[in-house]
């Protein structure tokens, strides 16, 4: 399930290259960043527009952050157990 | 159009400076202000084309240096970084030009003043629009020279002379390091073009990159007044107030920050330099803020605040958050220009009084000035939803979200500094506007709100200080914003905005705001309810020491004067007396002529008039000749291979050619 979600939210290498996504943002949520940045450009980057796209993107980043933290906790736990 | 942005201010400067008598005072003001307004309009169009439409522009005017190993062009490059900073530079500069029409109306040399202001703006634009390090250096040096001229505008005042020389020499020491950095870049990369250098950085030796980073940092520290090269900035307040607003808030001091932002692809590959930048930035922010706590000069308080905010910018650069640093630079330009211009309006209307202890109660006399200065101060201390909030608060969150030692150091010092900033800002507001009147009656009777050319810039800057941050927040620091394209490079490993956004506890996020509110309330409370505590501060030994220490600016000047300047003078004296007039004169032309004269005199002394001496010369000459001819045959070797014989021969010649003084 998680991998399916990741596949949905992650843009292909060609897509991020074509849309000139900054290197640091070519992550698990890059597919959601593409429409956000298109919307931003269309609306001159004003903060009161593109709320829907921004919300979806931030939600994805939050979920990804939680996933990374869980993975880190598991890794640390495994390391601790291995040390014991 | 793009070249006009740079040329127009320079044109205004030339007309005002060289044809000042022809065009007159009004003509000079009209021409320079018109040029600046046009340039600002063009920069706004450039911001749309280059920034919003993501179309960087490169203009190559032709070759400058074209040798076998070096190719440098007169090249200008307009990218997102250039236009973002250019917007702040030109808007502030235009408003300051307009402000100066009234502010300096009773001063002489107005044409010269406007010429300098426009030349400075032109130099700044050349710096930020330069397409390679060389052109950037031309702009860098231009602003260095013009800043000297502007600080020294009142050239009959000894304090202005001293301040200008201090600023110039301190900036030169930084420039020297930066020049060496450029040489190092050329030695390592073989080019001074941005594109060539930045594309090669990942493949270069890290030590070499770190050294280059440190050298460039030296230049940036001097220009952007960070520790240890910061002490020139408070002294520069001797300049007229519009100069303080233009140089020491909006433009000059951002040059160092710009250099580091431009070199972000270099810095991202030198973690050591980034660490140093963060430590220096955080320390600067804290030290300068504490110095501002007890300063009594209105402009100096704001100057310390500037140094402190520059520390925040450096902190953001050290944490690799270049877009946030740039946003803070632009935001700071607006609210600090507002504060300086507001301070100027107060000083101007209050009999040129700058000591905050001799003011008070001006809220009823200058309500508009009070309002705009309050807006500037609130924006400075990152009051939620004002301009400063969107960058300053984010810098602190990013520091906490970095989860590193330097991040923690920056967060702690930055948060404490936020509290101190609020304290000295509201101390200023209290002492100048709110407390009971402490000045002379005549000053109050003559105080009045400023004229329209002063009011308009204040109003515009106040609006920018309120709304700019919000309107441009998504553009500059929005999550995943692609506005900057390739102009700023953040290594993927250094992006911490996600952690800053989602991982921090609410108390950590609120801490700077809590400190700020506490600092502001404490200042108002202490200066209204318990002023005796502050008045009696110097009655106690510890209080007196703290007061001296902070008012003495941590004794940086004392240390520099005692250990650097005096030692420098000593070394200079040694060089002048012992090397210049000693070794160099002995070996140089003077020494050469002396040798010829002495040799001639010595040869002349051989003529003794004694026959036996002459016969000795003849015998030695004959023996020498015989020796030269027959030596190879007699001793079966070349005379040049038997060095001992040659030494003996020449030694004997010298003995003969130096007649003993006993002959005399």
Interface residues (C-beta under 8 A of the other chain):
Chain A: X19 X20 X21 X22 X23 X24 X25 X26 X29 X33 X36 X37 X40 X41 X44 X45 X46 X47 X50 X54 X57 X58 X61 X62 X64 X65 X69
Chain B: X52 X54 X470 X471 X472 X473 X474 X475 X478 X479 X480 X481 X482 X483 X484 X485 X490 X491 X492 X494 X495 X498 X499 X501 X502 X503
